[in-house]
């Protein structure tokens, strides 16, 4: 059964023959598939270790394995070392393992080779490769993977919380167990102003989103070749920067300053307070004013000069309107230029010429993550910027991606501004829009703190089986409804795309934004298709239906004895979206002034010839739709993706657009 593959995510450091699935199942592993350490122990002894509660033993097929340089290289990757998708050699090894998993003819063959590799290779490498394979194999893409935190809680929670969880699960009887309380902030005090943003940077759902997006959109292999992948890389990260700046305004901080002079020190320090079980060490910190230096370690020999050269070559390509391929030149057209550029900057397998344009985005992560030990003289592992599951915790992530966004904005500045005719929808007039929160005043958003729990037992290796929960505090908002009134003055029923964005009304100086700056601050809240009959129309839309987010239970899928890992009606692809609890920025106690923008564009121009009625369309804005083209022909971020000749948002508007002033009110209280 395919769902048995999900048991391989349980307790990733424990051998496969130990109990899995809340201790109720185990794998009966042929002796030669076991790691060498356990082959020396009699099979009868091994298969009885810890099995007093096992109800079901799963036979693992005895098969032969690939005899190739690539497979030997995978097995040679140190189990206890760090693994990073940003390091080219690591990406290559992960890509090879993915292809091996995808190439297995049957589920039984896949299970056998997965069991064999799981206990021999780096657990994080294994989890990533198996996850990508399961999401993309036709016979396994229906499976719903456990939440990543349930396999690797140490990537999200500090060591003290995990130590308490280990004690609770090992010592305390089930009927007396209590959740382990995780402080809202624990990485610094109020003396560090960046700590005001810790609730955003260290949010479990936010970091899970970043990890999951890179599962759905891996760097290499056929899995990377998705519609408008490069543009989506640009847009998803641009929206993260816009959201982060919104949160900074909510905490009386200026917009993030992009980090582009790589010979200057990084002002911000970061002490992650995370224990890395992979290497049995603490994730290294970065001190204040640390500088990046040339790297000579981990099969990497790279210089800062290469970063500068790659950046310069990309800028030259943007300015000239064409980029080098391996055989000639390619125009950066209005329709596809941003997609080509996104693949170049991320250096995915779709880059037109990776040899020439290099590995700017990924190696920037690597240089920062190794600033403390670039030549491995101290035998230190990379910092959290090396990991897609932890990178967003670090303040410098936003400074680095601020620069990456500058590269994309340089290209956008080469395009003609949208004309009124390109934005108008003749005959369609939006008359009014309002938002109504539950138990609140009209045109106010309300945010607060909420406590939630997540099961940890699947990631606490070599402990007694049983349930144990971490209880953490996160931002939340009151559910709300958009109410939009529209008049269709045309001579027939029309279909449109409703686009909803939100931006701060004022800048850091408390002065109303000029449009050239405000357009980059708009965060997308929703996008959906509407049918407009002739005459008056009323549109009501729930915030929980957002095309940007996934529901809370998809972000934090808890497995327990009543709800074990099993096949789902939906693919794990469906969990790619932004967490719903972070849809609305925090705001302020007095109310952060913002502007809600609504536009209805012409669906006949927007449509791509495919419906969005298929699987996994919940968070299509950031993640696309599974096995389909991106469901919107317009540029991602339209109509704010290009510079404009208009000075204010009000003068930018056409009759099919409207703006409503509103406030985000933060209630500094915790809801259980």
Secondary structure, 3 states (H helix, E strand, C coil): CHHHHHHHHCCCCCCCCCCECCCCEEEECCHHHCCHHHHCCCHHHHCCCCCCCCCEEEECCCCCCCCCHHHHHHHHCCCCCCCCCCCHHHHHHHHHHHHHHHHCCCHHHHHHHHHHHHCCCCHHHHHHHHHHHHHHCCCCCCECCCCHHHHCHHHCCCHHHHHHHHHHHHHCCHHHCCCEEECCCCCCCCCCHHHHHHHHHCCHHHHHHHHHHHHHCCCCCHHHCCCCHHHHHHHHHHHHHHHHHHHHHHCCCCCCCCCCCCCCCECCCECCCCEECCCCEECCCECCCECCCCEEECCEEECHHHHHHHHHHHHHHHHHCEEECCCCEEECCCCCHHHHHHHHHHCCCCCCCHHHHCCHHHHHHHHHHCCCCCCCCCCCCCCHHHCCCCHHHCHHHHHHHHHHHHHHHHHHCCCCCCCHHHHCCCCEEEEEEEEEECCCCECEEEEEEEEEEEECHHHCCCCCCCCCEEEEEEEEECCEEEEEEEEECCCCCEEEEEEEEEEECECCCCCECCHHHHHHHCEEEEEEEEEECCEEEEEEEEHHHCCCEECHHHHCCCCECCECCCECCCCHHHHCCEEHHHCCCCCECCCEEEEEEEEEEEHHHHCCCCCCCCCCCCCHHHHCCCCCCCCCCCCCCCCCCCCCCCCCHHHHCCCCEEEEEEEEEEEEEEEC
